[in-house]
Amino acid sequence: MSEVPSVTEQDFDQEVLQSELAVLVDFWAPWCGPCRAVAPVVEKVGADLAAKLKTVKCNVDESQALASKYGIRSIPSLLVFRGGEVIDSIVGFLPEAELKKRVEKVIS
């Protein structure tokens, strides 16, 4: 598995909103324990669904405007984008099988 790439306010539009694939964005912070717990799950689901899903992470401390724009009040928060729009949001930890099933449902 490869590490999930990061996005910032500078490249969010290009990497997420203009992506041909659906995009799973993991909003997180380094000091957040649950964020560290969900990271390998997000990485695995992203790897499993790589043919139809792009996976990125966004540090809310470094990209506060993005967190505010998308109403991120709790982390970890996972947003699924397609065609520049949020099509699903997941707050908190989900086990790998549940996360994969939920993401597959909205991107299929």
C-alpha positions in Angstrom: 0.0 0.0 0.0 1.1 3.5 -0.7 0.6 6.5 1.6 -2.4 8.6 0.8 -1.4 11.9 -0.8 -2.2 15.2 0.9 -4.2 18.1 -0.6 -4.2 21.7 0.5 -6.2 24.8 -0.4 -3.9 25.4 -3.3 -4.5 22.1 -5.1 -7.9 21.0 -3.7 -9.9 22.2 -6.8 -7.6 20.4 -9.2 -7.1 17.2 -7.2 -10.6 16.8 -5.9 -13.3 19.0 -7.6 -11.9 18.4 -11.1 -11.1 14.8 -10.7 -12.4 12.3 -13.3 -12.8 9.7 -10.5 -14.8 10.0 -7.3 -12.6 11.2 -4.5 -12.6 10.2 -0.9 -11.1 13.1 1.2 -10.0 12.3 4.8 -10.1 15.5 6.9 -7.7 14.9 9.8 -5.1 16.4 12.1 -1.8 14.9 13.4 -2.9 15.4 17.1 -6.2 13.4 16.6 -6.0 9.8 17.9 -9.1 8.6 16.0 -7.7 10.2 12.8 -4.6 8.0 13.2 -6.8 5.0 13.8 -8.8 5.5 10.6 -5.9 6.4 8.4 -4.9 2.7 7.6 -8.5 1.9 6.9 -8.8 4.8 4.5 -5.6 3.7 2.8 -6.7 0.1 2.4 -10.2 1.0 1.1 -8.5 3.5 -1.3 -6.1 0.9 -2.6 -8.9 -1.7 -3.0 -11.1 0.8 -5.0 -8.3 2.5 -6.8 -9.8 1.8 -10.2 -12.8 4.0 -9.5 -11.8 6.1 -6.5 -9.0 8.6 -5.7 -8.1 8.9 -2.1 -6.5 12.0 -0.5 -6.2 13.5 3.0 -6.5 17.1 4.1 -4.9 18.4 7.3 -7.5 20.7 8.9 -4.9 22.6 10.8 -3.1 23.6 7.6 -6.3 24.0 5.5 -8.8 25.7 7.8 -10.6 27.4 5.0 -11.4 24.1 3.4 -12.5 22.6 6.7 -14.8 25.6 7.2 -16.1 25.5 3.6 -17.2 21.9 4.0 -18.5 22.2 7.5 -15.9 20.0 9.2 -16.7 20.2 12.9 -15.5 16.8 14.0 -12.5 14.8 12.8 -11.9 12.4 11.3 -14.5 13.3 8.7 -14.5 11.6 5.3 -16.2 13.3 2.4 -16.8 11.6 -0.9 -16.9 13.9 -3.9 -18.0 13.2 -7.5 -18.2 15.9 -10.2 -17.2 18.6 -7.7 -20.0 17.8 -5.3 -20.1 16.1 -1.9 -22.1 12.9 -2.4 -21.5 11.4 1.1 -20.0 12.2 4.4 -18.9 10.0 7.2 -17.8 11.3 10.6 -15.7 9.2 12.9 -14.3 5.7 12.6 -15.9 2.9 10.5 -14.4 -0.6 10.3 -12.9 -1.4 6.9 -15.7 -3.5 5.6 -18.3 -0.9 6.5 -16.4 2.0 5.0 -15.7 0.0 1.8 -19.4 -0.9 1.4 -20.6 2.6 2.1 -18.1 4.1 -0.4 -18.8 1.5 -3.1 -22.6 2.2 -2.8 -22.2 5.9 -3.5 -19.6 5.7 -6.3 -21.2 2.8 -8.2 
